[in-house]
Amino acid sequence: MPIIYRTAGAWGAGKGSNLTPTEVDENFHDLDERVEALETDPPSPIEISNITQAGNTITVHMSDGSTFGPFNLPRPVQRPTETLNVSAATLTPAEEQAMFYFRCSHAVGCAVTIPNNSAEAFLVDTEIHFRQTGAGPITFTAASGVTLNKPDGFLAETAVQGAVVTAKKVATNEWDLFGLLAEDVT
């Protein structure tokens, strides 16, 4: 039964006069039945089915197929989060080592491979820092599909013992190298 209104409004013309006691009771009864139906058999909520992340954005997927987003995640703090001593001759940083400060001490140097985004999905703007503590240089190599940018006239390796070089991710498979790099004298 439809609710009876006294006046005109968004609901239509209305009755144009006071409601009778029976009409008031019918209105309350109708509303009470509607509330009771909702309490007895509430509608199924639209729930979150999953959340996906791509780079520094997340998208919320709902159970009805709708989505919210993508939403940008806050950027990481741009400072080394952990210092790690590396005595091995090779190193391929893992995603969980974003923002690390590696101290490479192998006597003949350390070969660092910057991984493809498909293997280690570092966020764009990630920085990884490397310090040459051993006698041998730290050399940087790009994995297949990765571009490693360095200044013209310099090699992708540290210049001297004590040199610090930073690798900064600037695009999906592109990194910039900067710091105390060895001069290309060829």
Buried (B, 14 or more C-beta within 10 A) or exposed (E): EEEBBEEEEEEEEEEEEEBEEEBEEBBEEBEEEEEEEEEEEEEEEEEEEEEEEEBBEBBBBBEEEEEEEBEEEEEBEEEBEEEEEBEEBEBBBEEEBBBBBBBBBBEEBBBBBBBBBEBBBBBBBBBBBBBBBBEBBBBBBBBEEBEBBBEEEBBBBBBEEEBBBBBBBBEBBBBBBBBBBBEEEE
